[in-house]
Amino acid sequence: QVQLVESGGGLVQPGGSLRLSCAASGMIFSWYAMGWYRQAPGNERELVATITSGGTTNYVDSVKGRFTISRDNAKQIVYLQMNSLKPEDTAVYYCNIPGSDYWGKGTLVTVSS
């Protein structure tokens, strides 16, 4: 009964910023690593960023220096701070436990002028 609910997406101009949130329930959140994924039309879903239960982070090269993943274990929320957004960042963004299949509905990020 794990549930993951993404929010915070929207329409932003190139160079803008957005913070995504993922609220988790039905799990002891602090035990698990978490990841943010994205999928654009015609593309495979790709892993964008991960954060371990101990706070170690990793990023795909295309977002390094622009995106920051963080977590609040007390609130059971994982965040993705997105800065200097580019049109190629446009996608539906999802969170999940890496390697699992607990997909939510995602949140759409559109970067366009």
N, C-alpha and C positions, 0 to 999 in steps of 0.2 A: 504493500500500500504506500510505496514511495510516491510522492507528488512533488513536481518541480514546476514552479510558475514564474515565467520570465516577464519582465516589464521594463519600461523606460525607453523603448524605441520610438522613432518618429522621423520626421523630415528635417534634415539639417543641411546647411550650405557647406561646400568644401572649405576645409580649414576649421570648421566648427567642432564642438565637443558634445558628448552625450555620455551619461552614466546608466548602464544597464544593471538591473537587479534580478536575482533569482532566489526566490523563497522556497526553502525545502521543508518538507514535513514527512512523517512516517519513517524516519530514520534518526539514528544518533549521529547528527550532522558532523560533529567534531572528529569522528572516527575515520572519515573518508576524504580522499582527494576529490577535488571538483575541477571541472573544465568548462570552458566556453567554446562553442562550435558555431560555425556559420555555413549557410548554404545559399548560393545565388542561383537564379534560374539557369539551367543547362550545365551546372557544375555539381561536383560531388560535395557532400558535407565535409568540411575540413576542421580540424582541431586548431583553435586559435591560441588558447592559453590554458595552462593548468596551474593549480596550487595544491600542494600536498597538505595533509593534516598538520604537518609541522611548519607550514608557511613557505616552503620552497616553491618558486615560480618558474615557469618556462613559457616561451612564446614562439610562435611561428615567425620566421624572419621578416615577413612583410609588415608586421605590426610592432616589432621591437622598437622601443623608444617612443611609441605613440600610445600604446594601450597598457593598462595596469590592472591586473587581477588582484582582488583582495577578498577577505572573508571576515564575517562577524559571527563567531560561533555562538555567542549568546543569543543573537537574533536568528540564527540559522539562515543567513543570507550570504550569497557570494555575489560580488560586484565586478563589473568590467567598466573601468573608466576609459573612454575613447576620446583621444585628442587628435588634432590635426587630421581630421577625417578626410578621406579621399573618395571619389566616386566608386572606385573599385572595392571599397568597404561595404557597398550596398549589398545587403543579404538579410535573410531571416537568421537571427541569432538564437541559439539554444544553449542551455546549460545541462550538464549531466555528470554522473559519476563516470570517470573514464573507464571504458570497457563495458559499460552497462547499457541497457536499452530502455531507460526510464525517461523517454522523450516527452516533453511538454509541447505546448502549441507554438512556442517561440515568440519572439518579438521582432517586428520588421524595422530595419534601419535603412533609410533611403538618404543618400548623400547626393544632392543635386542643387544646381543653381536655377 
